[in-house]
């Protein structure tokens, strides 16, 4: 046997001990959160020896500035308790029931019912009588001697008192609908800062419904801070209005003594992009819209003052107007070593074009823009020149009255993607936009119920509109395969907000401030629903379809039912038009009248049969009945012949 080798003893390695390197790809999210919480709640010693320690949850700045317009009953109770700095405990043995009176339904209009002219007039009169109570929260008085905590306490108390006033207004007038308004005090603080530092406060409104977006109390608040501060109403998206509509609104604003101007940030930004593309080849006034060319006969009946104010201002003209409306000298004292500068604040609802207006004034994209309401989270300052500073305020939903919440969705105030009740807004779209124009824009046919079947016969319901659009586009739900009305509503409402389906609210009557009736509103907007207002590709399709039918002058309201284009199959006087649809019978609209007819008459089981009397039936090969005897005779003769 070979000799055994002696076992070697372990010896410590020479040199420094190996250092364990930290894995760069390791995920230590839990530790990071724990360290962040530990730093937030750490004990802090002030220079005077005072010790501070808090267990409150610290939220990020973007969470604090999050817009809150709607709250549940529990969230509203908790936020109110937080503002009042109150603590509460739950008693588990108390016999308390929480009852929601509206059962989660916004209003009757959410089910598709519209208001009559009389109901609208009564509500409008009550809204005008209580308009003075629609106030914005005021910032309480403060000075430099107050501490941060004292100021926050005063601001919360003032904000809580403001919310209580609005809650009392809503409770004492149950028949009025108070629109969702901003409930986050941090967002209102941004407005306070902008108003306090601005010499000119420009309130930007949407031209499709300026009175809904205008806050009268905000103009009072500006004057309360300093009488020298000025207000200006900037009617944005004015390119959507026709000339006659701008004249009507100008007459109304002049009668009320409102300082206003028309502007289009979209058109201004398009001209800027065109100017950058052409550079030296660009000439001012080269691409002016032909809409501004007016008939002289129409101008004779309009005052010269009105004609001067209906013009849509350019960028340079808007800058000159700002400088002329603002005070001659800046009201805010500059910091030591700085020159005085004029500050102009831009405030308004979400999605009215505040950031787009600033981008057009600056001449470049300085502020981020989004179609989702509430993109701007905090106020921003942009230097327009050495002597002018622009302040962009986050979008604020001011308290106001509305007939239903569908108006806020249609006006772009509430986000469409977060919408749950789509019947109410789509009912407004179906009532405001004529049926023939919707069919021409989308290339579909909307099948409506007649008056005998319980329908209107002319104006489609929200369900009829959504089912027709969904079946034409192939939007079906999973499983049963019915029309996806929720998805169709998002597309239609976004087209309405973007102006593809256009409707302009008329101003109140100058004599008595009463609103327009439904018929007067239709007449006010009739110029918007012509052949020229359709997209160019749709106009080409309709021209070819009209040429095939031998129609020289096309009238949409009269001739559209006869044309075949896109997914719209034309009919005639005896036959109704049809639409090319996807989905089976389960995707069609349910019609109780048709089901009743089928069940009563049993139309599916009817079979046609032709019968004749027995003595008139034709007999073959003889007169004997059924020819049985002749057959037997032939068979017997055949058998005999075989033998």
C-alpha positions, 0 to 999 in steps of 0.5 A: 500500500502506498504511504498515506500523505500527511494532512495539510493544515489550514493557513490564513491567506496573506494580505488584506481581507477581501471586501464584499462588493455591493451588487449594483443590480440589487433591488433595495426598494424596501430599504429606501422607503424605510430610510425615507420614512425615517428621515421624514420623521426624524427628531429635529433640533432648532437653533434655540434648542427646541425639539420637533418631532412629527409622525404625520405622513409626508406627501410629495409635492405632486400629490399635494397639488393634485386637483380634487373636484369630486369626493365621496361622502366619506372623503369629504368628511375626512378632508373637512375634519383635517381642515378643522384640525379635529380628531374623531373616534368611531363608536362601533356600538352606535346604531347609525346608518348612512343613506345615500339619497341619490343612489349613486345617480347624478341626476335625471339627465344622466338617464337621458332625459332633457329639460324643456324650455320652461324648466330651463327658464325657471332654473336659470332665473333661480341661478341668476338670483343666487349667482352672488353666492358663488364666491372664490376663497379669499386668502386671510390677512397675513404679515411678516411677523406671523409664523408658518404654522399660524398662517397655515392655520388661518388659511385652513380656517378660511378655506373651511368656512368657504366650503361650508358656505357652498355646502349650505347653498347646495343644501338649501337649494336642492333643485339646483346643481352646483358644479364640481369645484376645486376642493384642494387648498394647495391648488387655491394657494397657487391662485392666491399667489398669481393674483397677488403678484399680477398687475393684470389678471387675464381670465381665459375662457372657452369661446363655445360657452364663455359664461360657464368658464367666467368667474365674476367673483374672481374679478371682484377679488382682484379689485379687493386686493388693489383697485389699480389691478385690472381684469381682462377676459380672453375668449380663446378658441374664437376661430370656432365661432362664425362671424355672426356668433362673434357679433352676438357675443360682442354685443352682450359683452359691451352691454355688460361693460366687460373688457374682453378680446377674441383670440385663437392660440391654435391658429397662432401656434400654427402660424408660428410653425409655418413661419419657422418652416418658411423662415425668410420666405414668410410674409406677414398676412400671407396666410390669413383665413378667408373667413375674415373677408366680409360682405359689405351689406352685412357691415352696414347694420353693425356698429363700427365699435362692434366690428373692431372688437370681433376681430381675432387678434394676432400675437403682436396685437395681443401683446399690445393689448396686454400692455395697454390694459395693464397699469402704467407702472408695476404695482409689486415692488422689485427686490433690491438690485432688480428692475421693476417688471410688469407681471401678467397672470393667466387663470381659468378652467382646465383645458381652456388653453392657458399654456397654449396661449403662453407658448404662442406669446413666447414663440416657442414651447416653454410650457407643456400642453396636454389634452387632459384637463389639469396638466399644469400642476403649479404656477410657472413664470415665463419671461416675455421680455425684460419688462413683462413677466407671464404667470401661468396658474394651474387650471381651477374649476370654480364653483358655478351652476349648471343644468347637468354634469354632462355639460362639464364633460362636453366642455372639457372640464372633467376628464373623459377617460375617467367618465362613468356615466356617459348617457348624460353627455351623449344625450346632449351631443345627440340633441345639439348636433343635427342627426344628418350632420353626425351621419355625414361626419362619421359615414354612418346611419342612425336608426331612430324609433318613430313616435309610435314606437316611443321614440322622437322620430327626429332626434336620436337618443344617446343609445341609438347614437352609440349603438350605430357608431359602435356597430359601424366601427366594429366595437363589440363587447366580449362574450355576448357580443353587444355594441360597446357603448362605453368605448363609442362614447369616449370617441364621440365626446372627444370629437365634441370637445376637440371641435369636430362636432361643434356647438356654440352656446348663445348669449342670454337675451339682452333685454331680460337675461333669459336663456335662448330656447332650444329652437333659437339655439338651433337657429344660432348654430345652423351655419355650422352644419353645412357641407363646407364644414365637413372634412375634405375627404368626406366632402369628396365622397359626398360629391361623388355620391351626389354626382351618381344620383344626379344631384347638382346642389347638395343639401345635407338635411335634404339629400343625405338620406339618398346618398351611398358613401362610406358605411351609409347605404342610401334609400329613396322615398319608399325605402329608408337608408341603412348602415353597414354594421358589424355584429349579429342580432344581439348587437342591434337595438332592442325594439319592444314593438317588433317583439310584440308583433312577432309574438302576436302574429307568429310571423316566423311560423307562417308557411304558405300551402296551396291546396285544391279539392279532391275532385279537381286533382289530375289523374294519370292513366285512367279514371280510377282512383289512384290508378291502383287497379290498373297497376295490379292489372299490369303486374298480373299481365307481366307475370302471365307473359313469363310463362 
